[in-house]
């Protein structure tokens, strides 16, 4: 873990919490964390009764996607992954969904929309971000490690298609038992985006792209 990520983890504050029943996961508690700078806030959704959670704890690290999560954008599979993760964790007996303020792989909403415009001109998602001056993925996960530690979680099963997330959590000292895939539908609108994630960013989506 980088010095920056360790600093973020050390200066993370647990601020407030409340019960928020969700469709398909009525026993859910939202816990809000704020970074030490005060500029960003992240949520941990505690699904089910923590005293009855499986060991390792099922965990999903989900980066905020306003267009997909809220508006149901067909350009990505984020909204389906979010709702699928809540449903899966609930069915497994509970666990945690970390909702991280990292819009557009942490380039922000304005730049994400700029990247969409570049994609409409023929670039894939990786090249579009690079044209805007960003790396393939600007996200860092020190905050996720800090949230898990604050919740007393040291062993997890991770719902992800992204091997980079697994390595980041391992680097932070959290034990990962196994990876569980989390797939959304492949559509004419998101196929190119998903293919770029698989072919250029190493996401484990190959089987779904062949059948979708």
VEXMAR-924974 format. One record per atom (N, C-alpha, C): x, y, z; residue number from 1; atom name; residue in one letter. Coordinates in steps of 0.001 Angstrom, whole numbers, plus 500000, padded with zeros to 6 digits. Each point is the difference from the previous one (the first is absolute). Layout:
X,Y,Z,NUM,CA,a
...
END
This chain:
500850,498810,500000,1,N,x
499150,501190,500000,1,CA,x
500888,501242,500000,1,C,x
499643,500994,499182,2,N,x
500806,501207,499889,2,CA,x
499891,500855,501255,2,C,x
500951,500949,500167,3,N,x
499956,500917,501142,3,CA,x
498710,500809,499992,3,C,x
499535,500404,498790,4,N,x
498762,500773,499902,4,CA,x
498816,499187,500508,4,C,x
499916,498734,499581,5,N,x
498881,499158,500427,5,CA,x
500048,499765,501508,5,C,x
501192,499816,500548,6,N,x
500119,499808,501439,6,CA,x
499553,501250,500754,6,C,x
500304,501183,499446,7,N,x
499570,501252,500627,7,CA,x
498484,500108,499994,7,C,x
499381,499657,498859,8,N,x
498543,500030,499905,8,CA,x
499389,499052,501025,8,C,x
500559,498779,500097,9,N,x
499469,499015,500940,9,CA,x
500092,500506,501436,9,C,x
501130,500614,500355,10,N,x
500200,500449,501382,10,CA,x
499066,501147,500370,10,C,x
499626,500831,499037,11,N,x
499210,501187,500288,11,CA,x
498552,499858,499554,11,C,x
499506,498791,500036,12,N,x
498614,499722,499632,12,CA,x
499142,500030,501266,12,C,x
498870,500726,499934,13,N,x
499145,500170,501173,13,CA,x
498631,499355,499769,13,C,x
499561,499232,500969,14,N,x
498640,499449,499989,14,CA,x
499079,501070,500565,14,C,x
499086,500512,499190,15,N,x
499281,501229,500334,15,CA,x
498585,499751,500496,15,C,x
499195,499226,499268,16,N,x
498605,499820,500373,16,CA,x
499486,498705,499406,16,C,x
498850,499531,500501,17,N,x
499438,498753,499494,17,CA,x
498515,499917,500313,17,C,x
499309,499159,499236,18,N,x
498563,499827,500199,18,CA,x
499539,498755,499271,18,C,x
498901,499421,500469,19,N,x
499363,498889,499315,19,CA,x
499310,500532,498739,19,C,x
500248,499356,498867,20,N,x
499381,500372,498729,20,CA,x
499573,498706,499306,20,C,x
498767,499552,500203,21,N,x
499567,498764,499360,21,CA,x
500004,500129,498481,21,C,x
500534,498993,499320,22,N,x
500096,500002,498547,22,CA,x
499132,498892,499419,22,C,x
499604,500190,498759,23,N,x
499281,498951,499314,23,CA,x
500911,498772,499867,23,C,x
499555,498883,500525,24,N,x
500791,498785,499954,24,CA,x
500989,499869,501132,24,C,x
500132,501033,500828,25,N,x
500914,499955,501150,25,CA,x
499483,500974,501048,25,C,x
498890,499633,500625,26,N,x
499323,500929,500906,26,CA,x
500821,500305,501252,26,C,x
500806,499045,500442,27,N,x
500854,500245,501171,27,CA,x
501354,500527,499524,27,C,x
500044,501311,499745,28,N,x
501226,500640,499504,28,CA,x
500253,501276,500793,28,C,x
501247,500189,500392,29,N,x
500403,501201,500736,29,CA,x
501036,500753,499177,29,C,x
499758,501286,499771,30,N,x
500941,500851,499290,30,CA,x
500940,500657,501016,30,C,x
501295,499883,499758,31,N,x
501015,500648,500838,31,CA,x
500813,500932,499105,31,C,x
500032,501274,500338,32,N,x
500705,500988,499181,32,CA,x
501392,500267,500556,32,C,x
500985,499943,499117,33,N,x
501385,500325,500326,33,CA,x
500415,501244,499231,33,C,x
500808,500846,500622,34,N,x
500500,501218,499357,34,CA,x
501527,499991,500042,34,C,x
500608,500332,498856,35,N,x
501455,500124,499968,35,CA,x
500442,501197,500839,35,C,x
501242,499948,500479,36,N,x
500505,501049,500875,36,CA,x
499961,501377,499387,36,C,x
500109,500079,498670,37,N,x
499939,501304,499321,37,CA,x
498611,500601,500056,37,C,x
498995,499174,500287,38,N,x
498617,500468,500012,38,CA,x
499374,500124,498634,38,C,x
500758,499646,498951,39,N,x
499521,500222,498637,39,CA,x
499170,498842,499462,39,C,x
500216,498793,500523,40,N,x
499285,498858,499440,40,CA,x
499406,499131,501094,40,C,x
498826,499474,499717,41,N,x
499299,499123,500918,41,CA,x
499690,498672,499299,41,C,x
500074,498923,500745,42,N,x
499782,498657,499479,42,CA,x
499026,499272,500924,42,C,x
499279,499043,499455,43,N,x
499011,499261,500777,43,CA,x
500385,498535,500124,43,C,x
499746,499444,501176,44,N,x
500040,498555,500190,44,CA,x
498576,499545,500274,44,C,x
499498,499085,499187,45,N,x
498681,499430,500211,45,CA,x
500183,498668,500706,45,C,x
499535,499939,501248,46,N,x
500105,498784,500792,46,CA,x
498705,499222,499804,46,C,x
500072,498931,499222,47,N,x
498819,499249,499603,47,CA,x
499845,498783,500902,47,C,x
498820,499871,500628,48,N,x
499763,498892,500915,48,CA,x
500544,500296,501390,48,C,x
499920,499014,500859,49,N,x
500462,500112,501389,49,CA,x
501487,499669,500062,49,C,x
500850,500978,500340,50,N,x
501448,499733,500026,50,CA,x
500393,498814,500872,50,C,x
499232,499714,501028,51,N,x
500344,498866,500873,51,CA,x
499773,498665,499308,51,C,x
499282,500016,498875,52,N,x
499718,498778,499253,52,CA,x
500644,499990,498618,52,C,x
500888,500955,499745,53,N,x
500664,500030,498693,53,CA,x
500854,498741,499800,53,C,x
500106,499535,498760,54,N,x
500932,498891,499719,54,CA,x
501444,500438,500247,54,C,x
500860,499033,500106,55,N,x
501438,500242,500106,55,CA,x
500692,499149,498937,55,C,x
500677,500636,499048,56,N,x
500252,501422,499811,56,CA,x
498722,500785,499660,56,C,x
500052,501306,500240,57,N,x
498846,500867,499767,57,CA,x
499892,500339,498509,57,C,x
498860,499772,499373,58,N,x
499828,500441,498609,58,CA,x
500064,501531,499909,58,C,x
500821,500496,499099,59,N,x
500198,501445,499853,59,CA,x
499982,500376,498519,59,C,x
499333,501093,499690,60,N,x
500054,500612,498679,60,CA,x
500534,501418,500158,60,C,x
501030,500358,499244,61,N,x
500501,501369,499924,61,CA,x
499447,500598,498714,61,C,x
499063,500941,500129,62,N,x
499306,500536,498834,62,CA,x
500295,501492,499868,62,C,x
500592,500384,498883,63,N,x
500283,501410,499750,63,CA,x
498744,500689,499477,63,C,x
499702,501159,500540,64,N,x
498792,500731,499638,64,CA,x
499923,500225,498490,64,C,x
498807,499813,499454,65,N,x
499753,500234,498583,65,CA,x
498612,500626,499894,65,C,x
499940,501318,500002,66,N,x
498716,500695,499985,66,CA,x
499150,499579,498805,66,C,x
500614,499939,498834,67,N,x
499234,499695,498787,67,CA,x
499423,498598,500032,67,C,x
500783,499028,500481,68,N,x
499532,498621,500028,68,CA,x
499197,499658,501236,68,C,x
500492,500399,501195,69,N,x
499361,499623,501251,69,CA,x
498639,500666,500170,69,C,x
499911,501280,499649,70,N,x
498772,500757,500231,70,CA,x
499086,500031,498783,70,C,x
500587,500246,498814,71,N,x
499181,500222,498817,71,CA,x
499874,498767,499095,71,C,x
500698,498922,500337,72,N,x
499878,498785,499210,72,CA,x
500643,500082,498632,72,C,x
501107,500730,499876,73,N,x
500703,500109,498726,73,CA,x
500311,498631,499425,73,C,x
499832,499873,498685,74,N,x
500309,498756,499307,74,CA,x
501437,499944,499501,74,C,x
500782,501071,500247,75,N,x
501390,500031,499534,75,CA,x
500914,499165,500879,75,C,x
499541,499605,501160,76,N,x
500820,499206,500918,76,CA,x
499109,498967,500675,76,C,x
500595,499184,500870,77,N,x
499241,499000,500753,77,CA,x
499986,500311,501493,77,C,x
500325,501251,500360,78,N,x
500198,500348,501410,78,CA,x
498729,499858,500828,78,C,x
498879,500499,499473,79,N,x
498760,499912,500757,79,CA,x
499602,498570,500271,79,C,x
500135,499148,499000,80,N,x
499669,498588,500193,80,CA,x
500955,499343,500994,80,C,x
501264,500363,499938,81,N,x
500959,499448,500960,81,CA,x
499664,500442,501424,81,C,x
499620,501263,500161,82,N,x
499661,500511,501335,82,CA,x
498828,499231,500588,82,C,x
498915,499920,499260,83,N,x
498811,499323,500524,83,CA,x
500235,498495,500129,83,C,x
500765,499441,499052,84,N,x
500322,498577,500101,84,CA,x
500844,499689,501222,84,C,x
500909,500904,500345,85,N,x
500849,499785,501173,85,CA,x
499178,500037,501285,85,C,x
499100,500975,500118,86,N,x
499146,500079,501187,86,CA,x
499188,498713,500142,86,C,x
499422,499563,498899,87,N,x
499175,498788,500024,87,CA,x
500838,498766,500365,87,C,x
501171,499866,499382,88,N,x
500856,498846,500245,88,CA,x
500485,499956,501445,88,C,x
500449,501138,500516,89,N,x
500496,500054,501378,89,CA,x
498882,499647,500980,89,C,x
498802,500518,499749,90,N,x
498865,499690,500866,90,CA,x
499687,498510,499977,90,C,x
500006,499412,498809,91,N,x
499684,498574,499866,91,CA,x
501048,499114,500655,91,C,x
501244,500495,500098,92,N,x
501077,499214,500600,92,CA,x
500041,500106,501520,92,C,x
499084,500775,500569,93,N,x
499962,500133,501446,93,CA,x
500521,501312,500520,93,C,x
500327,500922,499093,94,N,x
500439,501326,500406,94,CA,x
501461,500272,499700,94,C,x
500359,501255,500139,95,N,x
501358,500454,499715,95,CA,x
499992,501493,499773,95,C,x
500963,500471,499219,96,N,x
500226,501443,499877,96,CA,x
500137,500406,498544,96,C,x
499336,501078,499642,97,N,x
500240,500678,498729,97,CA,x
500608,501363,500292,97,C,x
501198,500230,499490,98,N,x
500663,501300,500146,98,CA,x
499685,500833,498767,98,C,x
499304,501124,500204,99,N,x
499627,500887,498892,99,CA,x
500962,501185,500021,99,C,x
500952,499968,499065,100,N,x
501147,500911,500032,100,CA,x
499804,501174,499046,100,C,x
500321,501184,500461,101,N,x
499845,501223,499203,101,CA,x
501148,500100,498988,101,C,x
499902,499177,498949,102,N,x
501060,499922,498982,102,CA,x
499357,499990,498609,102,C,x
499191,500997,499723,103,N,x
499261,500077,498737,103,CA,x
500931,499918,498798,103,C,x
499600,499185,499030,104,N,x
500769,499920,498761,104,CA,x
501409,499477,500190,104,C,x
500155,498950,500828,105,N,x
501339,499498,500376,105,CA,x
500837,501131,500579,105,C,x
499308,500895,500706,106,N,x
500585,501110,500775,106,CA,x
500528,501143,499135,106,C,x
499401,500204,498822,107,N,x
500322,501212,499232,107,CA,x
498906,501046,500159,107,C,x
498903,499651,500664,108,N,x
498920,500945,500239,108,CA,x
498955,499975,498894,108,C,x
498821,500514,500322,109,N,x
498882,499938,499064,109,CA,x
500234,500848,498752,109,C,x
500555,501195,500165,110,N,x
500224,500872,498834,110,CA,x
500920,499321,498990,110,C,x
501098,499441,500494,111,N,x
500938,499335,499085,111,CA,x
499432,498692,499464,111,C,x
499172,499343,500777,112,N,x
499368,498785,499501,112,CA,x
499119,500315,498795,112,C,x
499239,501085,500075,113,N,x
499164,500389,498863,113,CA,x
500857,500404,498804,113,C,x
501122,500662,500259,114,N,x
500926,500316,498904,114,CA,x
500524,498710,499359,114,C,x
500308,499012,500844,115,N,x
500486,498721,499484,115,CA,x
498921,499304,499168,115,C,x
498753,500105,500409,116,N,x
498908,499431,499212,116,CA,x
499953,500624,498607,116,C,x
500180,501303,499933,117,N,x
499986,500678,498698,117,CA,x
501134,499491,499117,117,C,x
501163,499777,500589,118,N,x
501127,499459,499242,118,CA,x
499725,498566,499554,118,C,x
499319,499235,500840,119,N,x
499636,498636,499609,119,CA,x
499031,500014,498824,119,C,x
499110,500974,499976,120,N,x
499062,500120,498876,120,CA,x
500722,500327,498697,120,C,x
501240,500521,500129,121,N,x
500807,500293,498813,121,CA,x
500886,498814,499602,121,C,x
499914,498897,500761,122,N,x
500717,498795,499607,122,CA,x
501019,499472,500982,122,C,x
500363,500780,501032,123,N,x
500980,499520,500972,123,CA,x
499348,499010,500964,123,C,x
500806,499068,500537,124,N,x
499450,499151,501050,124,CA,x
500155,500711,501347,124,C,x
499499,499381,501056,125,N,x
499973,500662,501306,125,CA,x
501401,500299,500532,125,C,x
500975,499139,499718,126,N,x
501366,500220,500482,126,CA,x
500652,501150,499241,126,C,x
499918,499979,498675,127,N,x
500611,501067,499203,127,CA,x
499360,501350,500287,127,C,x
498677,500017,500201,128,N,x
499324,501265,500274,128,CA,x
500527,500627,501278,128,C,x
500172,499200,501048,129,N,x
500540,500534,501247,129,CA,x
501435,500499,499811,129,C,x
500789,499281,499216,130,N,x
501380,500409,499787,130,CA,x
500084,501301,499211,130,C,x
499131,500182,499027,131,N,x
499974,501255,499251,131,CA,x
499717,501178,500927,131,C,x
499194,499763,501026,132,N,x
499679,501045,500974,132,CA,x
501100,500190,501045,132,C,x
501056,499188,499920,133,N,x
501143,500175,500897,133,CA,x
499989,499111,501224,133,C,x
499155,498971,499988,134,N,x
499897,499118,501158,134,CA,x
500589,498615,499706,134,C,x
500305,499272,501079,135,N,x
500438,498616,499869,135,CA,x
498796,499126,499664,135,C,x
500282,498725,499724,136,N,x
498902,499067,499705,136,CA,x
498979,499980,501127,136,C,x
500470,500095,501237,137,N,x
499128,499927,501171,137,CA,x
500640,500837,501103,137,C,x
499330,501069,500390,138,N,x
500552,500914,501006,138,CA,x
499627,499613,501432,138,C,x
499249,498940,500176,139,N,x
499517,499648,501335,139,CA,x
501119,499463,500893,139,C,x
499866,500288,501304,140,N,x
500859,499439,501031,140,CA,x
499090,499450,501091,140,C,x
500460,499005,500726,141,N,x
499095,499298,500893,141,CA,x
500415,500026,501471,141,C,x
500874,500941,500361,142,N,x
500337,500158,501413,142,CA,x
498770,500291,500840,142,C,x
499072,500784,499438,143,N,x
498784,500326,500739,143,CA,x
499163,498753,500248,143,C,x
499962,499076,499039,144,N,x
499240,498760,500185,144,CA,x
500622,499157,501112,144,C,x
501325,499906,500008,145,N,x
500688,499266,501066,145,CA,x
499681,500630,501356,145,C,x
500045,501329,500069,146,N,x
499701,500693,501250,146,CA,x
498579,499752,500477,146,C,x
499051,499985,499078,147,N,x
498610,499747,500370,147,CA,x
499831,498585,500545,147,C,x
500623,499028,499330,148,N,x
499904,498625,500474,148,CA,x
500620,499850,501389,148,C,x
501146,500618,500216,149,N,x
500648,499906,501313,149,CA,x
499125,500653,501071,149,C,x
499392,501144,499675,150,N,x
499132,500672,500961,150,CA,x
498814,499125,500380,150,C,x
499559,499183,499055,151,N,x
498872,499104,500249,151,CA,x
500436,498681,500638,151,C,x
501300,499848,500234,152,N,x
500514,498800,500642,152,CA,x
500064,498792,499089,152,C,x
500113,500250,498691,153,N,x
500006,498908,499018,153,CA,x
501421,499760,499511,153,C,x
500476,498784,500126,154,N,x
501364,499659,499599,154,CA,x
500055,498906,498940,154,C,x
498893,499281,499780,155,N,x
499943,498902,499021,155,CA,x
498757,500175,499143,155,C,x
500182,500030,498678,156,N,x
498863,500234,499122,156,CA,x
500024,499051,498802,156,C,x
498830,499790,499420,157,N,x
499857,499518,498634,157,CA,x
499581,501206,499182,157,C,x
500672,500256,498883,158,N,x
499787,501231,499262,158,CA,x
499185,499756,498734,158,C,x
498893,500731,499872,159,N,x
499169,499938,498799,159,CA,x
500575,500983,498994,159,C,x
500708,499501,499009,160,N,x
500644,500890,499038,160,CA,x
500415,499227,498759,160,C,x
500143,500730,498904,161,N,x
500601,499454,498786,161,CA,x
501382,500603,499758,161,C,x
500449,500829,500930,162,N,x
501213,500789,499829,162,CA,x
501123,499474,500909,162,C,x
500985,499287,499438,163,N,x
501100,499489,500831,163,CA,x
500755,501098,500737,163,C,x
499998,501211,499454,164,N,x
500691,501099,500664,164,CA,x
499426,500322,501367,164,C,x
498698,499832,500150,165,N,x
499383,500237,501305,165,CA,x
500467,498971,501017,165,C,x
500118,498755,499554,166,N,x
500469,498947,500898,166,CA,x
501404,500316,500495,166,C,x
500882,500382,499073,167,N,x
501378,500295,500382,167,CA,x
500071,501198,500934,167,C,x
499171,501007,499755,168,N,x
500016,501187,500853,168,CA,x
499594,499662,501430,168,C,x
499003,499146,500148,169,N,x
499559,499617,501333,169,CA,x
501055,499133,500694,169,C,x
500602,499080,499237,170,N,x
501078,499192,500574,170,CA,x
501165,500881,500439,170,C,x
500348,500995,499172,171,N,x
501090,500918,500339,171,CA,x
499692,500782,501267,171,C,x
498716,500199,500272,172,N,x
499591,500719,501202,172,CA,x
499931,499123,501240,172,C,x
500301,498703,499846,173,N,x
500052,499119,501154,173,CA,x
498699,499299,500334,173,C,x
499008,500103,499110,174,N,x
498740,499283,500185,174,CA,x
500085,498674,499258,174,C,x
499585,498918,500641,175,N,x
500043,498678,499389,175,CA,x
498823,499823,499044,175,C,x
500271,499531,498787,176,N,x
498946,499717,499021,176,CA,x
499906,498497,499809,176,C,x
498845,499429,500388,177,N,x
499825,498561,499874,177,CA,x
499862,499581,498550,177,C,x
499016,500562,499323,178,N,x
499809,499689,498589,178,CA,x
499282,501139,499298,178,C,x
500122,499977,498697,179,N,x
499304,500972,499152,179,CA,x
498679,499403,499537,179,C,x
498962,500833,500014,180,N,x
498706,499586,499472,180,CA,x
499641,500949,498855,180,C,x
499719,499447,498842,181,N,x
499694,500854,498852,181,CA,x
498662,500693,500197,181,C,x
499865,501154,499339,182,N,x
498782,500802,500097,182,CA,x
499757,500608,498625,182,C,x
499105,499392,499253,183,N,x
499818,500370,498599,183,CA,x
498645,500641,499766,183,C,x
499984,501015,499132,184,N,x
498754,500572,499518,184,CA,x
499736,499519,498581,184,C,x
498941,500503,499420,185,N,x
499681,499605,498629,185,CA,x
500950,500664,499012,185,C,x
500316,499265,498939,186,N,x
500739,500570,498876,186,CA,x
498975,500435,498961,186,C,x
500063,501277,499606,187,N,x
499036,500568,499063,187,CA,x
500749,500677,498853,187,C,x
499301,500361,498931,188,N,x
500666,500737,498918,188,CA,x
500599,501319,500458,188,C,x
499486,500560,501097,189,N,x
500479,501296,500473,189,CA,x
501265,499891,500852,189,C,x
500175,498879,500698,190,N,x
501151,499908,500904,190,CA,x
501048,498972,499574,190,C,x
499755,499289,498896,191,N,x
500919,498934,499603,191,CA,x
501414,500539,499764,191,C,x
500142,501116,499299,192,N,x
501339,500530,499698,192,CA,x
500717,500440,501277,192,C,x
499234,500594,500921,193,N,x
500550,500425,501282,193,CA,x
500494,498794,500805,193,C,x
499185,498946,500061,194,N,x
500383,498809,500747,194,CA,x
501176,499282,499342,194,C,x
500001,499975,498665,195,N,x
501110,499362,499293,195,CA,x
501310,500708,500298,195,C,x
499989,501324,500045,196,N,x
501215,500757,500316,196,CA,x
500466,499706,501427,196,C,x
499056,499890,500932,197,N,x
500395,499673,501373,197,CA,x
500656,498621,500069,197,C,x
499462,499054,499223,198,N,x
500563,498649,500019,198,CA,x
501339,499937,499290,198,C,x
500076,500578,498793,199,N,x
501182,499850,499157,199,CA,x
501140,500920,500403,199,C,x
499681,501173,500543,200,N,x
501050,500980,500272,200,CA,x
500252,500224,501484,200,C,x
499018,499685,500852,201,N,x
500171,500220,501437,201,CA,x
499993,498713,500807,201,C,x
499861,498857,499313,202,N,x
500138,498725,500679,202,CA,x
498816,499551,500826,202,C,x
498832,500623,499799,203,N,x
498829,499573,500754,203,CA,x
499544,498623,499504,203,C,x
499508,499184,500909,204,N,x
499671,498610,499695,204,CA,x
498565,499894,499503,204,C,x
499815,500333,498715,205,N,x
498680,500072,499397,205,CA,x
499863,499155,498759,205,C,x
501021,499236,499672,206,N,x
500052,499317,498715,206,CA,x
498797,499129,499707,206,C,x
499572,499187,500978,207,N,x
498893,499073,499770,207,CA,x
498719,500743,499704,207,C,x
499733,501071,500733,208,N,x
498754,500739,499777,208,CA,x
499995,500691,498643,208,C,x
501159,500454,499524,209,N,x
500074,500669,498710,209,CA,x
499788,499013,498860,209,C,x
500369,498751,500204,210,N,x
499821,498991,498952,210,CA,x
498544,499589,499875,210,C,x
499278,500077,501132,211,N,x
498609,499527,499992,211,CA,x
499009,501137,499931,211,C,x
500426,501258,500320,212,N,x
499073,501119,500076,212,CA,x
499586,500507,498632,212,C,x
END
